Amino acid sequence: MKKTTLLALTFALFTGTTWAHTIQNGAPLPSAKVAEHGELTLNGDDIVYQAWQTEQLPGKVRVIQAIAGRSSAKEMNAPLMEAITAADFDDSRYQTTTIINQDDAIWGTGGFVKSSAEDSKRDFSWSSIVLDENGSVAKAWRLKEESSLIAVLDDQGTVRFVKEGKLSADEVNQVISLVTQLVNQ
């Protein structure tokens, strides 16, 4: 009986740590690269894709939003994105980077996810949008499926806040206060 309980407990603990994301406060983001699709850039009204990697992030304060390619994941932290838009941070010091995991989309909707990402880039040209066709970032960071991760990076690329899942109203305020502080340093 004790062996069974110990085995079950060990399995439960191992399973929990296996799926925990790998991002830590006070450290840089774990390295990740997106070769298939990648960062969307505008060339006139045309969308061009280029390879993207985490090593490109230092230089500005950033909110990283890594989301599954599902509307439910996008809506999860929409209040934070609205608060960021309302805060109107200086774009010479701040940028939002949204990484969309197209591999974690509802079956058959990959084309819609890509089209939505392209429309968002046209609407928010100053934002960095990365379309991750194969889920490379989610795999590298061990993100939960069908979810959203928010991380705040200082201009050196160090993580100052991280949470996977829906942020509370207090956490949205915390992120906005932290970004304000970092942008004004």
C-alpha positions in Angstrom: 0.0 0.0 0.0 2.8 2.5 0.9 4.6 1.7 -2.3 1.5 2.4 -4.4 0.9 5.7 -2.6 4.6 6.7 -3.0 4.5 5.8 -6.6 1.4 7.7 -7.3 2.8 10.8 -5.4 6.1 10.6 -7.3 4.2 10.4 -10.7 2.0 13.3 -9.7 5.0 15.5 -8.8 6.9 14.4 -11.9 4.0 15.1 -14.2 3.5 18.6 -12.6 7.0 19.6 -13.2 7.2 18.2 -16.7 4.5 20.6 -17.9 5.6 23.7 -16.0 6.9 26.5 -18.2 10.6 27.1 -18.2 10.5 30.9 -17.8 12.0 32.4 -14.6 11.9 35.8 -13.1 15.3 37.4 -13.0 16.6 35.4 -16.0 16.5 35.9 -19.7 13.9 34.0 -21.7 15.0 30.5 -22.7 16.3 30.5 -26.2 13.7 29.9 -28.9 13.6 30.2 -32.7 10.8 30.3 -35.2 11.9 29.4 -38.8 8.5 28.4 -40.2 6.6 31.6 -40.9 8.2 33.8 -38.1 7.9 37.5 -37.5 5.4 39.4 -39.7 6.7 42.6 -41.3 5.0 45.0 -43.6 6.3 45.8 -47.0 3.8 48.4 -48.2 0.5 46.5 -47.6 2.1 43.1 -48.2 3.1 40.8 -45.3 6.6 39.4 -45.3 7.8 36.7 -42.9 11.2 36.4 -41.5 12.9 34.1 -39.1 12.7 35.2 -35.4 14.5 34.3 -32.2 14.5 35.4 -28.6 18.0 36.9 -28.9 16.4 39.8 -30.9 14.4 40.9 -27.9 16.8 43.0 -25.8 16.8 46.8 -26.5 13.3 47.6 -25.5 11.0 47.0 -22.6 8.5 44.3 -23.8 5.4 42.5 -22.9 5.6 39.0 -24.4 2.2 37.4 -25.1 2.6 33.8 -26.2 -0.8 32.4 -27.1 -2.3 29.3 -28.6 -3.8 30.0 -32.1 -7.4 30.0 -30.6 -9.7 32.9 -30.0 -10.2 31.7 -26.4 -6.4 32.1 -25.7 -6.4 35.5 -27.3 -9.4 36.7 -25.2 -7.8 35.3 -22.0 -5.5 38.4 -21.6 -7.4 40.9 -23.8 -7.8 43.2 -20.8 -4.1 43.5 -20.5 -3.7 44.3 -24.2 -6.4 46.9 -23.9 -4.6 48.5 -20.9 -1.3 48.5 -22.9 -3.0 50.3 -25.8 -4.6 52.8 -23.4 -1.2 53.4 -21.7 0.3 54.5 -25.1 3.8 53.7 -24.1 6.7 55.4 -26.0 7.4 53.1 -28.9 11.1 54.0 -28.9 11.3 52.3 -25.5 8.5 49.8 -25.5 7.1 47.0 -27.7 4.5 44.2 -27.4 5.6 40.9 -28.9 2.8 38.5 -29.6 3.8 34.9 -30.4 1.0 32.9 -31.9 1.3 29.1 -31.8 -0.4 28.1 -35.0 0.3 24.4 -34.1 -2.1 24.8 -31.2 -5.1 25.9 -33.3 -8.4 24.1 -33.6 -8.1 21.5 -36.5 -8.8 23.1 -39.8 -8.4 26.7 -38.6 -4.7 27.3 -39.3 -5.5 29.5 -42.4 -7.8 31.7 -40.3 -5.1 32.0 -37.6 -2.6 33.1 -40.2 -5.1 35.6 -41.8 -6.0 37.0 -38.4 -2.3 37.5 -37.5 -1.7 39.3 -40.8 -4.8 41.6 -40.2 -3.5 42.3 -36.6 -0.1 43.3 -38.0 -1.8 45.7 -40.4 -3.9 47.2 -37.6 -1.0 47.3 -35.1 2.0 47.9 -37.3 4.2 49.0 -34.4 3.7 45.6 -32.6 5.9 42.6 -33.1 3.8 39.6 -34.2 5.4 36.2 -34.6 3.5 33.3 -36.2 4.9 30.0 -35.0 3.7 27.4 -37.5 5.2 24.4 -35.7 4.9 25.5 -32.0 8.7 25.9 -31.6 8.4 28.5 -28.8 5.7 26.6 -26.9 7.9 23.5 -27.0 11.0 25.4 -26.0 9.2 27.1 -23.1 7.0 24.1 -22.3 3.8 26.1 -22.5 0.3 24.7 -21.7 -1.9 24.0 -24.7 -4.9 26.3 -25.3 -3.5 29.0 -23.0 -1.7 32.3 -22.9 1.5 33.3 -21.2 2.4 36.9 -20.3 6.0 37.9 -19.5 7.5 41.4 -19.0 11.1 41.9 -20.0 13.3 44.9 -19.1 15.4 46.5 -21.9 18.2 44.0 -21.1 15.9 41.1 -21.9 15.6 40.0 -18.2 12.2 38.6 -17.2 10.6 40.8 -14.5 7.1 39.2 -14.5 5.7 36.0 -15.8 2.4 34.2 -15.6 0.7 31.5 -17.6 -3.1 31.7 -17.8 -5.6 34.5 -17.3 -4.3 37.5 -15.4 -6.4 39.0 -12.6 -7.3 42.7 -12.6 -4.7 43.2 -9.9 -2.1 41.5 -12.1 -3.0 43.6 -15.1 -2.5 46.7 -12.9 0.8 45.2 -11.7 2.0 44.7 -15.3 1.1 48.2 -16.4 2.8 49.7 -13.3 5.9 47.6 -13.9 6.1 48.5 -17.6 5.6 52.2 -16.8 8.4 52.0 -14.3 10.8 50.2 -16.7 10.0 52.5 -19.6 10.7 55.6 -17.5 14.0 54.4 -16.1 
